[in-house]
Amino acid sequence: MSGMKATRDAYGETLVELGRQNPDIVALDADLSSSTRSSVFAKEFPERFFNVGIAEANMMGIAAGLAHSGKIPFASTFAVFATGRAYDQIRQSIAHPGFNVKIAASHAGITVGEDGATHQALEDIALMRALPGMTVLVPCDARQARLAVLAAAAHDGPVYIRLGRAKVPQVFPEDAEFTIGKGLVLWPEPEVPGRYDAVLEGERRFDVAFVACGITVGLALEAARALESEGISCVVADMASVKPVDEDLLVKIAGCSKAIITCEEHSVIGGLGSAVCEVIARNHPVRVVTLGINDEFGESGPAEALMERYGFTSERYCQVAREILRV
């Protein structure tokens, strides 16, 4: 891992890239363009940018109309407003007709920091994952965010892209790939470049598997390296495509692991952990421990302090893995 960059920054840059390639790409924002980084698109393509003001529900309705007219709209605001304040419009005007709207929601999770509980979306993945036909993407770093935005633009149908405020380490290499509906095994590192599935082939067994998305992917990798030095074998899978989730990969992981630990900067209810449990229960039951926010709201404070407070640390992940293996 090297370098620090926020996923919202990658979104703004990639939106401009898309705008240069396709004149049907348009952008909307609810008076937060400098924060969501859609302001970069607005500067280069003012005729294709629409600031609707503090009217998120109206923004989703306009985006639906633009999609119905053949445009590919990217609607941006904070995650708590996109999914909470405009849920009815997303459900009725975007998801139900299956319109080609991309919702790029920034400032998600506990790392919003000092803005506090009212602005920390901890249930947005659950809300969007429950909508029929909605694709949900949670990139872990700036490089994957770029690939997720490109994939969303190419996908025919509604997509929710979860982005963060804080700068995060780069996990993926420059030549990384991303496919909606597919996860990637990042640890153990594949001997053959690009063959992320190869580490699960054969008769090899692992003590613990981490399945993570967003900022927790880097933390899970740190935990795996530390645990390996203690003789505890690990798998780390990035599951940026929370919906559709990679069921085949999850079944493979369950088949070669004693236990699975899911990691997400979101409530343990309804997010990645729930998606994993649903797949594992149907196909190959093993013990699953879900790590995230435990049915509570956040609070105000520096992002780093909040991550420590709510257990978003590699040390905490190691502790949970050790406790599982002692049972």
Residue pairs with C-beta under 8 A, 6 or more apart in sequence:
1 169
1 170
1 171
1 218
1 221
2 169
2 170
3 169
3 170
4 167
4 168
4 169
4 170
5 141
5 142
5 167
5 168
5 170
6 142
6 163
6 164
6 165
6 166
6 167
6 168
7 106
7 139
7 141
7 142
7 144
7 145
7 163
7 164
7 168
8 35
8 36
8 37
8 106
8 107
8 145
8 163
8 164
8 165
9 37
9 142
10 139
10 142
10 143
10 145
10 146
10 149
11 36
11 37
11 38
11 76
11 104
11 106
11 145
11 146
11 149
11 161
11 163
12 36
12 37
12 38
12 39
12 40
12 41
13 37
13 40
13 146
14 145
14 146
14 149
14 150
15 25
15 27
15 37
15 38
15 40
15 41
15 74
15 104
15 149
16 40
16 41
16 44
16 45
17 150
18 25
18 149
18 150
18 153
19 25
19 27
19 41
19 44
19 45
19 48
20 44
22 72
22 153
23 48
24 70
24 71
24 72
25 48
25 71
25 72
25 74
25 153
26 48
26 49
26 50
26 66
26 71
26 72
26 73
26 74
27 38
27 41
27 42
27 45
27 48
27 49
27 50
27 73
27 74
27 75
27 76
28 38
28 49
28 50
28 51
28 52
28 59
28 62
28 63
28 66
28 73
28 74
28 75
28 76
29 36
29 38
29 39
29 42
29 49
29 50
29 51
29 52
29 59
29 75
29 76
29 77
30 51
30 52
30 53
30 54
30 55
30 56
30 59
30 76
30 77
30 81
31 51
31 52
31 53
31 54
32 76
32 77
32 78
32 106
33 39
33 42
33 49
33 51
33 76
35 78
35 106
35 107
35 165
36 76
36 77
36 78
36 104
36 106
36 107
36 163
37 76
37 106
38 49
38 74
38 76
38 104
41 48
41 49
41 74
42 49
42 51
50 62
52 58
52 59
52 62
56 77
56 81
56 82
56 85
56 86
57 85
57 86
57 88
57 89
58 89
59 75
59 77
59 86
60 75
60 86
60 89
60 90
60 93
60 94
60 101
60 103
61 89
61 93
62 73
63 73
63 75
63 94
63 99
63 101
63 103
64 89
64 93
64 94
64 97
64 99
64 101
66 73
66 101
67 73
67 94
67 99
67 100
67 101
68 97
68 99
72 100
72 102
72 153
73 100
73 101
73 102
74 102
74 103
74 104
74 153
75 82
75 101
75 102
75 103
75 104
76 82
76 103
76 104
76 105
76 106
77 105
77 106
78 105
78 106
78 107
78 108
78 112
78 119
78 121
79 105
79 106
79 107
79 108
79 109
79 121
79 124
79 162
79 163
80 107
80 108
80 118
80 119
80 120
80 121
80 124
82 90
82 103
82 105
82 124
82 160
83 90
83 105
83 121
83 123
83 124
83 127
83 128
83 160
84 121
84 124
84 127
87 127
90 103
90 128
90 131
90 158
91 131
93 99
94 101
94 103
94 158
95 131
95 132
95 133
95 134
95 158
96 132
98 133
98 157
98 158
99 158
100 156
100 157
100 158
101 158
101 159
102 149
102 152
102 153
102 158
102 159
102 161
103 128
103 158
103 159
103 160
103 161
104 149
104 161
104 163
105 121
105 124
105 160
105 161
105 162
105 163
106 163
106 164
106 165
107 115
107 119
107 121
107 163
107 164
107 165
108 121
108 124
108 162
108 163
108 164
108 214
108 265
108 266
109 120
109 121
109 122
109 162
109 164
109 214
109 215
109 265
109 266
110 120
110 122
110 265
110 293
110 298
110 303
110 306
110 307
110 310
110 312
111 164
111 165
111 166
111 215
111 265
111 303
111 306
111 307
112 119
112 120
112 121
112 165
112 298
112 303
113 165
113 166
113 300
113 301
113 302
113 303
113 306
114 300
114 301
114 302
115 300
116 298
116 299
116 300
117 297
117 298
117 299
117 300
120 297
120 298
122 266
122 267
122 293
122 297
122 298
123 266
123 267
123 269
123 270
124 160
124 162
124 266
125 136
125 138
125 162
125 242
125 264
125 266
125 270
125 271
125 272
126 266
126 267
126 269
126 270
126 271
126 274
127 270
128 134
128 136
128 160
128 243
129 136
129 242
129 243
129 270
129 271
129 275
130 270
131 158
133 157
133 158
134 158
134 159
134 160
134 243
135 152
135 155
135 157
135 158
135 159
135 160
135 180
135 241
135 243
135 244
136 159
136 160
136 162
136 241
136 242
136 243
137 148
137 151
137 152
137 159
137 160
137 161
137 162
137 180
137 240
137 241
137 242
138 162
138 213
138 214
138 240
138 242
138 264
138 272
139 145
139 147
139 148
139 161
139 162
139 163
139 178
139 214
139 240
140 168
140 171
140 172
140 212
140 213
140 214
140 215
140 216
140 217
140 218
140 238
140 240
141 168
141 169
141 170
141 171
141 172
141 217
141 218
142 168
142 170
143 170
143 171
143 172
143 173
143 174
143 176
144 171
144 172
144 176
144 178
144 238
144 240
145 161
145 163
147 176
147 177
147 178
148 161
148 178
148 240
149 161
150 178
151 178
151 179
151 180
152 159
152 161
152 180
155 180
162 214
164 214
164 215
164 265
165 303
166 215
166 303
168 215
168 218
169 218
171 186
171 217
171 218
171 221
171 238
177 194
178 240
179 241
180 241
180 244
181 241
181 244
181 245
181 246
182 241
182 246
182 249
183 211
183 237
183 238
183 239
183 240
183 241
183 245
183 246
183 249
183 250
184 196
184 237
184 238
185 196
185 197
185 199
185 200
185 235
185 236
185 237
185 249
185 253
186 196
186 217
186 221
186 236
186 237
186 238
187 221
187 224
187 225
187 234
187 235
187 236
188 199
188 234
188 235
189 199
190 196
190 198
190 199
191 198
192 198
197 249
197 252
199 235
200 235
200 249
200 252
200 253
200 256
204 256
205 233
205 256
205 257
205 258
206 233
206 234
206 235
206 256
206 257
206 258
207 227
207 232
207 233
207 234
207 257
207 258
207 259
207 321
207 325
208 227
208 232
208 233
208 234
208 235
208 257
208 258
208 259
208 260
208 261
208 321
208 324
208 325
209 234
209 235
209 236
209 237
209 253
209 254
209 257
209 259
209 260
209 261
210 220
210 223
210 224
210 234
210 235
210 236
210 237
210 260
210 261
210 262
210 263
210 317
211 237
211 239
211 250
211 253
211 260
211 261
211 262
211 263
211 272
211 276
212 219
212 220
212 236
212 237
212 238
212 239
212 262
212 263
212 264
212 272
213 238
213 239
213 240
213 242
213 263
213 264
213 272
214 240
214 264
214 265
214 266
215 265
215 312
216 263
216 264
216 265
216 291
216 312
217 236
217 238
217 263
219 263
219 312
219 313
219 314
219 317
220 236
220 261
220 263
220 314
220 317
221 236
222 314
222 317
223 234
223 314
223 315
223 317
223 318
223 321
224 234
224 235
224 236
226 314
226 318
227 234
227 318
227 321
227 322
228 234
232 321
232 322
232 325
234 321
235 253
235 256
235 257
237 249
237 250
237 253
239 245
239 246
239 272
239 276
242 271
242 272
242 275
243 275
245 272
245 275
245 276
245 279
247 279
247 283
250 276
250 279
250 280
250 283
251 279
251 280
251 283
251 284
253 260
254 260
254 280
254 283
254 284
254 285
254 286
255 284
257 286
258 286
258 287
258 324
258 325
259 286
259 287
259 288
259 289
259 324
259 325
260 276
260 280
260 286
260 287
260 288
260 289
261 288
261 289
261 290
261 291
261 317
261 320
261 321
261 324
262 272
262 273
262 276
262 277
262 288
262 289
262 290
262 291
262 292
263 272
263 291
263 292
263 317
264 271
264 272
264 273
264 291
264 292
265 292
265 293
265 312
266 272
266 292
266 293
267 292
267 293
267 294
267 295
268 274
268 290
268 291
268 292
268 293
268 294
268 295
269 295
271 292
272 292
273 288
273 290
273 291
273 292
274 290
276 288
276 290
277 288
277 290
280 286
280 288
287 324
289 320
289 324
291 311
291 316
291 317
291 320
293 310
298 306
298 310
299 306
299 309
301 309
306 312
307 313
